């Protein structure tokens, strides 16, 4: 593992002036790598495994959106957080980048303080992810973060949302009729189902700042920083539909099994007086409503 005191940042831009400005802003705190084209960026990301990528949107050979897609398609680079840097002002371009999996946007002309703060925020998340790996905060069955990991990240993201006056959303998710599935196919097959569903969750939550965790048994949660209720419901619906479409083979029988999930969604821009525990209970309440009103749905 690399020394946590010096993280590596890859800056991708075809304009020399932008490379110089960003390099000068960050070089005292980080090891800076550069790439002057989209193709070079993809290769360098695979070869060097930077901790964070600052990626220009407008480049002649391969624009930033395509570069991001290629990074997400590669197992070696899909978890590297990407911040778009751009002179574009269209909100649709920003939305497109975030949907594809970018964690943030920095607009030109650069403000030195904003660049430093945004980079520092996402490097802190990288540090937390490494801490999770070091402290055994991963669920042994599914390979995703466990309840302890969820609790620590939730506290961090709640504090950050309150400090930045930004929205934060939470999804609470539960496998429908899991006991019946276990009784029908056996506990080993139930484990396979949970592993399959965990992969669906991970695929649907694309941003590195987001987090999916197994809370225990057949219950899962997703923390979505910087996401409002509409966005959280959209993510929840995507997860619900993808779980419904997933098939889980039952070895030795030729049977294909399936399951559904219920989802509760809550969102808030926390301010003084708001309690994180109340927010989590609200998401739990929405999950209960989804179960009570027929299952296989998202309630918010």
Secondary structure, 3 states (H helix, E strand, C coil): CCCCCCCEEEEECCCHHHHHHHHHHHCCCCEEEEECCHHHHHHHHHHHCCCEEEEECCCCCCCHHHHHHHHHHCCCCCCCEEEEEECCCCHHHHHHHHHHCCCEEEECCCCHHHHHHHHHHHHHHHHHHHHHHHCCCECCCCCCECHHHHHHHHHHHHHHHHHHCCCEEEEEEEECCHHHHHHHHCHHHHHHHHHHHHHHHHHHCCCCCCEEEEEECCEEEEEEECCCHHHHHHHHHHHHHHHHHCCEEECCCCEEECCCEEEEEEEECCCCCCCHHHHHHHHHHHHHHHHHCCCCCEEC
